[in-house]
Amino acid sequence: MQKQETTRIKKEDKVKIIAGKDRGKIGKVIRVDKKKKRLLVEKANMIKRHVKPSAKNPQGGIIEGEGPIHWSNVMLICSSCVKPARIRMNILDSGEKVRVCSKCNENIDSK
Ligand SMILES: [Zn+2]
């Protein structure tokens, strides 16, 4: 068993949510918080927040935005086989580390 101390998911990746109220939803990662081990996924886990009046929003009120999701609750969608995939790390001859899909063996970072 591997410890989930880090994630191989990066900003702009497509992920599928595998737990919580948005289970099954697919979206793009818009932020990765490595300290809190959480991600923001576009249009997923929407939460309402109360905001104070500001120049942009003089009335204040309630805004809706993406709420953080723990990264163990999402799976990366492979850009080649378009399936939720486990990721392996591969080291190229050049020494560069790339992410490889465990299903189709395609280099996920070569787009
Ligand atoms: Zn794949």
Boltz pocket constraint, residues with backbone or C-beta under 6 A from the ligand:
constraints:
  - pocket:
      binder: B
      contacts: [[A, 78], [A, 79], [A, 80], [A, 81], [A, 82], [A, 83], [A, 85], [A, 101], [A, 102], [A, 103], [A, 104], [A, 105], [A, 106]]
      max_distance: 6.0
